[in-house]
């Protein structure tokens, strides 16, 4: 008879604080600052007043690049192992 009111879903924030970035990465916020300074976390930092922010899409794109790099590395390691094993088998036959 009565419809339950469904609360509107909160959309994810477009800009993340350093603490929110740290929570997403499951690291301490000091680690986020270190990664930003070293360039390992290659995302643009936007200042809102004096507070640094990171765009969510930039963080997600960075993480996607890292995942792709890991996939590429794993593929190279598998290929290297295959070549080494094949070379060992050829030596065993000679």
Secondary structure, 3 states (H helix, E strand, C coil): CCCCCCCCCCCCCCEEEHHHHHHHHCCCHHHHHHHHHHCCCCCCEEEECCEEEEEHHHHHHHHHHHHHHHHHHHHHHHHHHHHHHHHHHHHHHC
